[in-house]
Structure formats: structure tokens, C-alpha cells
Amino acid sequence: MRGKDARLRRIMEEGKSVVIPMDHGVTNGPIKGIENIREMVELVSKGGATAILLHKGVLRQLEKLPGCGLIMHISGSTALGPDPNWKVVVGTVEEAVKLGVDAVSIHVNIGSEKEPEMLKDLGQVARDCEDWGMPLIAMMYPRGKNIDSLDPNAIAHASRIGAELGADIIKTPFTGEISTFEKVVEGCPVPIIIAGGPKTETDRETLQMVKDAMEAGAIGVAMGRNAFQHQNPTSIVRATSEIVKNKVSVEEALQILGSK
């Protein structure tokens, strides 16, 4: 077994993945839910997350390892900067290896004015990941001037770019429909997890999105705000995990959550 294969297994359970990204502090600061990020890491890991995604500085501050995989995010931008869509590389694969994580992730906005620079970075990081046996998750978003971020064709194109340039897993927005997302999955030769999206209005809306994505062929979800800003992060992660890992219905997941 290659090192990359072993690490991939540590961020999944039987090929399915529930990732809780908490890299938002770089982009937006200490927003609700991640003010005390070490506490939140513990809460979501108890819910059955298969992996937690963090920047290197937070990884170094963890007092104990969570009971799940760890992913180091190596790109970033801030909401205060002149171009928040331009993600620059802020970490290396070698740093990730030294920290003992199980994968790295990088964000690329297709359609941004700085798309060429981000594609170049993606290619370099993919080469480094192959050299070090480190899995690469590419967060591929259609995002920029005159870009419809939920256009199924744009999402399919962005996903395919990530796969073509060396990612092992793609994270991308859900199109909103099973039929259109099936085409995204069919056109991408590596597994896809959906982005959890902005904070939803109801738990049912969140869980239905996850269920539809799984029906369309996704292998899981990367759920940020809808997990760490939930009134009960452990329970929403547990309900989501049951859909992803055990194919329970939305109604059954809501019962697990305790919602009506």
C-alpha cells in the first residue's frame, strides 16, 4: 500500500467522508462557532466526522489529536483584501508531513482574474503531494466576475480541472439537483465531496442537500458553518454522518438530530 492510500483511508470510512472545514478564521476572522476552535474540534469529532480541516497554525495548537483524520489547508485570502477570490499558497506539503496530517487541501476559483496563478499553484502542489505520498483535496469553485457559481456546466468544468491537474478528491458546490450533479460526478474521474454551502435556514434543508448529493454519486460532504454554527454541532454532524455512511433517510436523520 502506498503512503497516499494509507492516508486516504484515515480521512474516510469505507470510502465515505464527512469533513468539517474550519479554515474560516483566515478569511473572516473568529466568527461564531470557531472562537474557541479547539473546543469545536472536539465537538464535531464526537459526532462522527471522518476528518477536520484546519490551517497549520491551529494544527500546531491542538492539545490532543481528535478521533478522526486531519487535513491541512494550504491556501488562503481574506475578506479584507483587494481580491478575496485570489487564493495564495500559505503552506507546503512538507510542512503537512511534519505535522503528521493525512491530507492537504487547496482552493482554486475558476473564472477569477487570478485563475492562471491559482492553476499554476495547484499543479505544483499536486506534484509535491505525489512526491510525498500526500492526498490532495482540491476545492474547485466557479467564482469570479460574470460567473454563475451554481451553473452545473461551470461546476462540472471546475471539478474536471481539479482532477486533470492531479487532485485525489474534489470539493465543489452542489448544483441543487440530483440530475445535474450526476453529470458533474460522471465527468470527474476522481471522487467528489460537496461543499456544505452558506448557513441554511433549517436542518431539513441541510440534510436534504446531503442526501441528494449522495444519491447523485458524491462520496460525502465538507460541512463548515452548517456544522460549527449549529446549536448542537455534535448532533448535526452525527445526523449528517448517518446519511453519508449508512444511507439513512432525511426523516431518520432528523430523528437522530432531535428535530421536528
C-alpha positions as CSV (number, residue, x, y, z in Angstrom):
1,M,0.0,0.0,0.0
2,R,1.3,3.4,-0.9
3,G,1.5,6.1,1.8
4,K,-1.1,8.1,-0.1
5,D,-3.5,5.2,0.0
6,A,-3.0,4.7,3.8
7,R,-3.6,8.4,4.4
8,L,-6.7,8.5,2.3
9,R,-8.2,5.7,4.4
10,R,-7.7,7.8,7.5
11,I,-9.9,10.6,6.2
12,M,-12.7,8.2,5.2
13,E,-14.8,5.4,6.5
14,E,-15.4,2.7,3.9
15,G,-14.9,5.2,1.1
16,K,-17.2,7.9,2.5
17,S,-16.2,11.2,4.0
18,V,-17.6,13.8,6.4
19,V,-15.1,16.6,6.5
20,I,-15.6,19.6,8.8
21,P,-13.6,22.5,7.4
22,M,-12.7,25.2,10.0
23,D,-10.3,27.3,7.9
24,H,-12.6,30.3,8.0
25,G,-10.5,32.2,10.6
26,V,-8.1,33.4,7.9
27,T,-10.9,34.6,5.6
28,N,-13.4,36.0,8.1
29,G,-11.7,36.1,11.5
30,P,-13.0,34.4,14.7
31,I,-16.6,34.1,13.5
32,K,-19.4,32.4,15.5
33,G,-18.7,28.8,16.3
34,I,-14.9,28.9,15.9
35,E,-14.0,31.5,18.6
36,N,-12.7,28.5,20.6
37,I,-11.6,26.3,17.8
38,R,-10.0,23.6,20.0
39,E,-13.4,23.1,21.7
40,M,-15.2,22.9,18.4
41,V,-12.7,20.3,17.0
42,E,-13.7,18.1,20.0
43,L,-17.4,18.6,19.5
44,V,-17.5,17.8,15.8
45,S,-15.2,14.8,16.1
46,K,-17.6,13.3,18.7
47,G,-20.3,13.5,16.0
48,G,-18.5,11.1,13.7
49,A,-16.6,13.4,11.4
50,T,-14.1,11.4,9.3
51,A,-11.8,14.4,9.1
52,I,-11.3,18.0,10.2
53,L,-9.7,20.7,8.0
54,L,-7.5,23.4,9.6
55,H,-4.7,25.8,8.9
56,K,-1.2,24.9,10.1
57,G,-1.2,27.4,13.0
58,V,-4.3,25.8,14.6
59,L,-3.0,22.3,14.0
60,R,0.1,23.2,16.0
61,Q,-2.0,24.4,18.9
62,L,-4.1,21.3,19.3
63,E,-3.5,19.8,22.7
64,K,-4.7,16.4,21.7
65,L,-5.5,14.7,18.4
66,P,-9.2,14.2,17.5
67,G,-10.5,10.8,16.8
68,C,-10.6,11.4,13.1
69,G,-8.3,12.4,10.2
70,L,-6.6,15.8,9.9
71,I,-6.4,17.9,6.7
72,M,-4.1,20.9,6.4
73,H,-5.4,23.7,4.2
74,I,-2.5,25.4,2.4
75,S,-4.2,28.4,0.6
76,G,-6.0,31.5,1.7
77,S,-7.2,35.0,1.3
78,T,-9.0,37.5,3.5
79,A,-12.4,39.3,3.2
80,L,-10.4,42.5,4.0
81,G,-8.1,42.2,1.0
82,P,-8.4,43.7,-2.5
83,D,-9.4,40.4,-4.1
84,P,-10.8,37.8,-1.8
85,N,-11.2,35.4,-4.8
86,W,-7.4,35.2,-5.2
87,K,-6.2,32.3,-3.1
88,V,-2.5,32.2,-2.5
89,V,-0.4,29.4,-1.2
90,V,0.3,29.8,2.6
91,G,1.8,26.4,3.4
92,T,3.7,23.5,1.9
93,V,3.2,19.8,1.7
94,E,6.5,19.3,3.6
95,E,5.0,21.2,6.5
96,A,2.0,19.0,6.4
97,V,4.1,15.9,6.5
98,K,6.0,17.3,9.5
99,L,2.7,18.0,11.3
100,G,1.6,14.4,10.7
101,V,-1.7,15.2,8.8
102,D,-3.5,12.9,6.5
103,A,-4.2,15.2,3.5
104,V,-3.7,18.7,2.3
105,S,-6.3,21.0,0.6
106,I,-6.0,23.9,-1.8
107,H,-8.7,26.3,-3.0
108,V,-9.0,27.4,-6.7
109,N,-11.6,29.8,-8.0
110,I,-12.2,29.1,-11.7
111,G,-13.2,32.3,-13.5
112,S,-11.3,34.6,-11.2
113,E,-8.9,37.1,-12.7
114,K,-6.1,35.3,-10.9
115,E,-7.2,31.9,-12.2
116,P,-3.8,31.3,-14.0
117,E,-1.8,31.8,-10.9
118,M,-4.1,29.5,-8.9
119,L,-3.9,26.8,-11.5
120,K,-0.1,27.1,-11.5
121,D,-0.1,26.6,-7.7
122,L,-2.5,23.7,-8.0
123,G,-0.1,21.9,-10.4
124,Q,2.9,22.5,-8.2
125,V,1.1,21.3,-5.1
126,A,-0.1,18.2,-6.9
127,R,3.5,17.4,-7.8
128,D,4.6,17.9,-4.3
129,C,1.8,15.7,-3.0
130,E,2.8,12.9,-5.3
131,D,6.4,13.1,-4.2
132,W,5.5,13.0,-0.5
133,G,2.6,10.4,-0.8
134,M,0.1,13.0,0.5
135,P,-3.5,13.0,-0.7
136,L,-4.7,16.3,-2.3
137,I,-8.2,17.7,-1.9
138,A,-8.8,20.5,-4.5
139,M,-11.6,22.9,-3.6
140,M,-12.8,23.8,-7.1
141,Y,-15.3,26.7,-7.3
142,P,-16.7,28.6,-10.3
143,R,-16.2,32.1,-8.9
144,G,-15.5,35.4,-10.5
145,K,-16.8,38.3,-12.5
146,N,-19.9,37.3,-14.5
147,I,-19.6,33.7,-13.2
148,D,-22.7,31.8,-12.0
149,S,-21.3,29.9,-9.1
150,L,-24.2,27.3,-9.3
151,D,-24.2,26.7,-13.0
152,P,-23.9,22.9,-13.4
153,N,-21.7,23.2,-16.5
154,A,-19.3,25.5,-14.7
155,I,-19.2,23.2,-11.6
156,A,-18.6,20.2,-13.9
157,H,-15.8,22.1,-15.7
158,A,-14.2,23.3,-12.4
159,S,-14.3,19.7,-11.0
160,R,-12.8,18.2,-14.1
161,I,-9.9,20.8,-14.0
162,G,-9.0,19.7,-10.4
163,A,-9.0,16.0,-11.4
164,E,-7.0,16.7,-14.6
165,L,-4.3,18.6,-12.6
166,G,-3.8,15.9,-10.0
167,A,-6.3,16.1,-7.2
168,D,-7.3,12.9,-5.4
169,I,-10.6,14.3,-4.2
170,I,-12.6,17.3,-5.4
171,K,-14.7,19.6,-3.2
172,T,-17.2,21.6,-5.2
173,P,-20.6,23.2,-4.7
174,F,-23.8,21.1,-5.1
175,T,-25.8,22.1,-8.1
176,G,-29.1,21.9,-6.3
177,E,-30.5,19.0,-8.3
178,I,-29.7,15.3,-8.4
179,S,-29.9,15.1,-12.1
180,T,-27.4,17.9,-12.8
181,F,-25.0,16.8,-10.2
182,E,-25.0,13.3,-11.6
183,K,-23.4,14.8,-14.7
184,V,-20.8,16.6,-12.6
185,V,-19.9,13.2,-11.0
186,E,-19.9,11.4,-14.3
187,G,-17.5,13.9,-15.8
188,C,-15.0,13.8,-12.9
189,P,-12.6,10.8,-12.8
190,V,-11.9,11.2,-9.0
191,P,-14.3,11.2,-6.1
192,I,-16.3,14.3,-5.2
193,I,-17.5,15.7,-1.9
194,I,-19.9,18.6,-1.9
195,A,-19.3,22.0,-0.2
196,G,-21.7,22.5,2.7
197,G,-22.5,25.9,1.4
198,P,-23.6,29.0,3.4
199,K,-25.6,28.6,6.6
200,T,-29.0,27.2,5.7
201,E,-32.4,28.2,7.2
202,T,-33.4,24.7,8.5
203,D,-31.8,21.4,9.5
204,R,-34.1,19.7,6.9
205,E,-32.6,21.8,4.1
206,T,-29.1,20.9,5.2
207,L,-29.7,17.2,5.4
208,Q,-31.8,17.1,2.2
209,M,-28.8,18.7,0.3
210,V,-26.5,16.0,1.7
211,K,-29.0,13.2,0.8
212,D,-29.4,14.5,-2.7
213,A,-25.7,14.8,-3.3
214,M,-25.2,11.2,-2.1
215,E,-27.9,10.0,-4.4
216,A,-26.2,11.8,-7.2
217,G,-22.9,9.9,-6.6
218,A,-20.9,12.1,-4.2
219,I,-18.8,10.3,-1.6
220,G,-19.5,12.8,1.2
221,V,-19.7,16.4,2.3
222,A,-17.4,19.1,3.6
223,M,-19.7,21.0,6.1
224,G,-18.4,24.1,7.7
225,R,-20.9,26.8,9.0
226,N,-23.8,24.4,9.0
227,A,-21.9,22.3,11.5
228,F,-19.9,24.6,13.7
229,Q,-22.6,27.3,13.8
230,H,-25.3,24.8,14.6
231,Q,-26.8,25.0,18.1
232,N,-25.7,21.4,18.6
233,P,-22.6,20.7,16.4
234,T,-22.1,17.2,17.6
235,S,-25.7,16.2,16.8
236,I,-25.8,17.7,13.3
237,V,-22.6,16.1,12.4
238,R,-23.9,12.8,13.7
239,A,-27.1,13.1,11.6
240,T,-25.1,14.0,8.5
241,S,-22.8,11.1,9.1
242,E,-25.7,8.7,9.2
243,I,-26.8,9.8,5.8
244,V,-23.4,9.7,4.3
245,K,-22.2,6.4,5.9
246,N,-25.4,4.5,6.4
247,K,-27.8,5.9,3.8
248,V,-30.5,6.7,6.3
249,S,-33.4,8.9,5.1
250,V,-33.7,12.6,5.9
251,E,-36.6,11.8,8.2
252,E,-34.4,9.3,10.1
253,A,-31.6,11.8,10.3
254,L,-33.9,14.4,11.7
255,Q,-35.0,11.9,14.4
256,I,-31.3,11.4,15.2
257,L,-30.9,15.1,15.4
258,G,-34.0,15.5,17.5
259,S,-35.6,18.0,15.1
260,K,-39.3,18.1,14.2
